[in-house]
């Protein structure tokens, strides 16, 4: 795949993804993505995103919780 931002080549990697669903923020680990080798832009397949949504709407294991600061500029 070719990056639409810089024209670099992408490769398949496992990444962390922040994911919003119903006004809640989740951090999902080990998500399959295409990542640009030049600029780092990440591309997610629709099927992967749909799978994440379905998982989060059912009973799922939570590995840990963390706090996050929200700052307005």
N, C-alpha and C positions, 0 to 999 in steps of 0.2 A: 504494500500500500504506500502511496505517496502523501506526505503531509500537505494539507491544503494551506498552511500558513507559510512554511519556508521551502517546500519542495523536497525536503529530505525524505529518506526512506524510513519506514517504520518496522519495528520487530515486535513479536508477541512477548509479553511479559506479565507477571503477576504483580499487581500494585494494590495500594490502599486507596479506597475511594470514599470521600464524604458523600453522603446520600440523604437528601431530604425527602420525607414521606409524611403527609398529614401533620405538618408543622413540627416534626421531630427530626433531629439530626442524628444520623447513624454513621459510624466509621466501620466500613466493611473491609476486611483484609483478604488477601489472596484473590483479587478480582482479575480476571483475564482481560487484557487490553492490548491495543496496538499503540506503541509508544515511539514517537519520532526520535531517531538516533541523534539528530542535530539540535532541535529546540526543546524536546521533551514533551511536546503536546501529546495528550492522551486521547485515544478514540475507543469508545466502548460499543460493543455490538448490542443491538436492540434486544436480542434474545437474552443476553447476560443481564441487562437492566430489568427486563420483565421478570426474570428469575429472582433477582434481588427483591423487587417489589412484592412478589408472591411470598417469598420467604418471610419478609418482615411483617406481613399481614396475618401470619399464622404463628403458632408457638415456635419459638426459636431459642437456641442457646445463646446466652450473653456471656462472653468471656470476661469482660470487666467493664466498669463504668469510669468515666473521667469528667472533670469539670472543664468548662470552656468559658472564656470571658467574651462578652459581647460589648463592643465599643462603637459608639456612634461618632462620626467625624463632623 
